[in-house]
């Protein structure tokens, strides 16, 4: 696979769709960033939404495989940066439709630059832009199979690792960013009820909690000058699991713009406004 990069991961997605003449339906989860949907439409394809599996919080495998036979591409999103192995799922999709293009969207996952990865995916996307896993100022990058490479698919090979550090990312200290995130995460873990914390595998991007009164919790935080967010609103009404996630999950910030003092105040505000 070849390393490619652009100012945004969506630019790589757009170039991949256009340069590979992917015109038709692209399957993707209902809980996806609207920028991804707009990119697909702008590139001339048609998004078709699939509900999520509540055990993985990612695309429901059985529902997805039903649509693979008549689709041009499958865009798989790692919800909350979950790092589970979905290669078996990708393999079954290729068995169903050998021509389908698989796009593995890992933009909320921990950045990786191993070009020797073995995957059924035709394109693997990462992001180091604002509000992603690591805000390193490096835009989007990915890996594309050589058989899918076109001149429009990115410049390649200027974002490399040097002794474990990203090169060309505005001088930001990779390890300092990780240390800060760990410190904030530890505050949330210790000061919020364990029962509202999503399992560890879903805490890769932000610190995620499940509450029964999401809007009240967000309003309480904003009223105190604190910050948090809800996740992507489903873009279809026919996916109840994705809607449940949207209605109950609050994303707590861990990035370099959020201090330990703010994190402590965040925990107090949440605990004072929880509805059990």
C-alpha positions in Angstrom: 0.0 0.0 0.0 1.1 3.6 -0.6 1.0 6.4 1.9 -1.0 9.4 0.6 -1.9 12.7 2.3 -4.0 15.8 1.8 -5.1 18.8 3.7 -8.2 16.8 4.8 -9.1 13.1 4.9 -12.3 14.0 2.9 -10.1 15.2 0.1 -8.5 11.8 -0.1 -11.9 10.2 0.0 -13.1 12.4 -2.8 -10.1 11.7 -5.0 -10.4 8.0 -4.4 -14.0 7.9 -5.4 -13.5 10.0 -8.5 -10.2 8.4 -9.7 -11.7 4.9 -9.4 -15.0 5.8 -11.1 -17.1 4.7 -8.2 -20.5 5.9 -9.4 -23.5 4.3 -7.6 -24.4 3.4 -4.0 -21.9 3.6 -1.2 -22.9 1.9 2.1 -22.0 3.7 5.3 -23.2 3.9 8.9 -26.0 6.2 9.9 -23.8 7.7 12.7 -21.3 9.4 10.4 -20.0 12.9 10.0 -22.1 14.9 7.5 -18.8 16.0 5.8 -18.4 12.4 4.7 -21.9 12.3 3.2 -21.4 15.6 1.4 -18.1 14.4 0.0 -19.7 11.2 -1.4 -22.5 13.2 -3.1 -20.0 15.8 -4.4 -17.9 13.0 -5.9 -21.0 11.7 -7.8 -22.1 8.8 -5.7 -25.1 8.0 -3.6 -24.9 7.3 0.2 -27.0 4.5 1.6 -27.2 4.3 5.4 -26.9 1.2 7.5 -27.8 0.9 11.2 -25.2 0.1 13.8 -24.7 -3.0 15.9 -25.1 -2.1 19.6 -22.3 -4.5 20.6 -19.7 -2.9 18.3 -21.3 0.5 17.7 -20.2 0.1 14.1 -22.1 -1.0 11.0 -24.4 -3.9 11.5 -22.7 -6.7 9.6 -25.7 -8.7 8.5 -27.6 -5.6 7.3 -24.5 -4.3 5.5 -23.9 -7.6 3.7 -27.4 -7.6 2.3 -26.5 -4.4 0.4 -23.0 -5.3 -0.6 -24.1 -7.1 -3.8 -25.6 -4.0 -5.4 -23.2 -1.4 -4.0 -20.0 0.1 -5.5 -18.3 0.8 -2.2 -18.5 0.2 1.6 -17.3 2.9 3.9 -16.7 1.5 7.4 -16.3 3.9 10.3 -14.6 3.0 13.5 -17.1 4.6 15.9 -15.3 6.5 18.7 -12.0 5.2 17.4 -12.7 1.6 18.4 -9.7 -0.6 17.3 -11.4 -4.0 17.0 -10.4 -6.2 14.1 -13.0 -6.0 11.3 -10.9 -7.8 8.6 -13.2 -10.9 8.7 -16.2 -8.6 7.9 -14.3 -7.0 5.1 -13.4 -10.5 3.7 -17.0 -11.5 3.7 -17.9 -8.4 1.9 -15.4 -9.1 -0.8 -16.6 -12.7 -1.1 -20.1 -11.3 -1.7 -19.0 -8.8 -4.2 -15.3 -9.0 -5.3 -15.6 -5.7 -7.1 -16.7 -3.6 -4.1 -14.3 -1.0 -2.9 -13.7 -1.0 0.9 -12.9 2.3 2.6 -11.8 1.8 6.2 -12.4 5.2 7.9 -10.1 5.3 11.0 -10.1 9.0 11.3 -11.1 8.8 15.0 -8.5 6.0 15.7 -4.9 6.5 17.0 -2.7 7.6 14.1 -0.6 4.8 12.5 2.0 5.0 9.7 2.7 1.4 9.0 2.6 1.0 5.2 3.1 -2.8 5.5 -0.4 -3.3 6.9 -2.3 -6.3 5.6 -5.9 -5.5 4.9 -8.8 -6.2 2.6 -9.5 -2.5 2.5 -8.7 -0.6 -0.6 -8.3 2.7 1.2 -7.5 3.3 4.9 -8.1 6.8 6.2 -6.6 8.7 9.2 -6.8 12.3 10.3 -4.6 14.5 12.4 -6.8 17.5 12.0 -8.6 19.6 14.6 -10.8 17.7 17.1 -9.5 14.3 15.9 -7.6 11.7 18.0 -4.4 13.7 17.9 -4.6 17.3 16.8 -1.2 17.4 15.1 -2.1 19.9 12.4 -1.1 17.4 9.7 -4.4 17.1 7.9 -5.5 13.8 6.5 -3.5 10.8 5.4 -4.1 7.2 4.4 -3.0 4.1 2.6 -4.3 3.1 -0.8 -3.8 -0.2 -2.6 -1.4 0.2 -5.5 -4.1 -1.2 -7.9 -6.3 1.7 -6.8 -3.8 4.5 -7.1 -4.4 7.4 -9.5 -2.5 10.7 -10.0 -5.4 12.4 -8.0 -5.0 10.2 -5.0 -2.5 12.3 -3.0 1.1 13.3 -3.0 2.5 10.5 -0.9 5.4 9.9 1.5 6.0 13.4 3.1 4.4 12.4 6.4 6.8 9.9 7.9 7.8 8.7 11.3 11.2 9.8 12.7 12.0 7.8 15.9 8.3 7.5 16.6 7.4 11.1 16.0 5.4 12.7 13.2 7.4 14.9 10.8 5.9 18.1 9.4 3.1 18.5 11.9 3.8 22.1 13.0 6.3 21.1 15.7 3.7 19.7 18.1 5.1 17.2 20.6 3.4 13.9 20.0 4.2 12.5 23.4 3.1 15.6 25.3 -0.3 15.4 23.6 -0.7 11.7 24.6 0.4 12.5 28.2 -2.2 15.3 28.5 -5.0 13.1 27.1 -4.1 10.4 29.6 -4.2 12.9 32.5 -7.7 14.2 31.5 -9.0 10.7 30.9 -7.9 9.6 34.4 -9.8 12.5 35.9 -13.0 11.4 34.2 -12.5 7.7 35.1 -12.0 8.5 38.8 -14.7 11.1 39.3 -17.6 9.9 37.1 -19.8 6.9 37.9 -18.4 3.7 36.3 -21.9 2.8 35.2 -22.1 5.7 32.7 -18.7 5.2 31.1 -18.6 3.5 27.8 -16.2 0.4 27.8 -12.5 1.2 27.3 -12.4 0.3 23.6 -14.8 3.2 22.9 -12.6 5.8 24.7 -10.0 6.2 22.0 -11.2 9.5 20.6 -12.9 11.4 23.4 -14.2 10.2 26.8 -17.7 9.0 26.2 -20.5 8.7 28.7 -24.1 7.4 28.4 -26.8 9.5 30.1 -30.5 9.6 30.2 -30.7 13.4 30.0 -28.1 14.3 27.4 -29.4 17.8 26.6 -29.7 18.8 30.2 -26.1 17.6 30.9 -24.8 19.6 27.9 -26.8 22.7 29.0 -25.4 22.4 32.5 -21.8 22.3 31.2 -22.3 25.2 28.8 -23.8 27.3 31.6 -20.6 26.9 33.5 -18.4 27.8 30.6 -17.4 24.2 30.0 -17.5 22.1 26.9 -18.7 18.8 25.6 -20.6 17.5 22.6 -23.1 15.1 21.3 -22.0 12.8 18.5 -23.2 12.8 14.9 -26.9 13.0 14.4 -28.2 10.2 12.1 -29.0 11.3 8.6 -32.0 8.9 8.3 -34.9 8.0 10.4 -34.7 4.3 9.7 -31.8 3.4 12.0 -33.0 3.1 15.6 -29.7 2.0 17.1 -27.8 5.0 15.7 -30.6 7.3 17.1 -30.2 5.7 20.5 -26.5 6.4 20.5 -27.2 10.0 19.5 -29.8 10.5 22.2 -27.6 9.2 25.0 -23.9 9.7 24.5 -22.0 12.8 25.5 -18.4 13.2 24.3 -16.1 14.8 26.9 -13.0 16.7 25.7 -9.5 15.5 26.3 -7.5 17.6 23.9 -4.8 20.2 24.6 -7.3 23.0 24.8 -9.1 21.5 27.8 -7.3 21.8 31.2 -7.3 19.4 34.2 -9.2 22.1 36.2 -11.9 22.2 33.5 -12.1 18.4 33.6 -12.6 18.3 37.3 -15.4 21.0 37.0 -16.9 19.0 34.2 -17.2 15.9 36.5 -18.9 18.0 39.2 -21.4 19.5 36.8 -22.2 16.1 35.3 -22.7 14.4 38.7 -24.9 17.3 39.9 -27.2 16.9 36.9 -27.4 13.2 36.2 -30.8 11.6 35.9 -30.6 7.9 36.9 
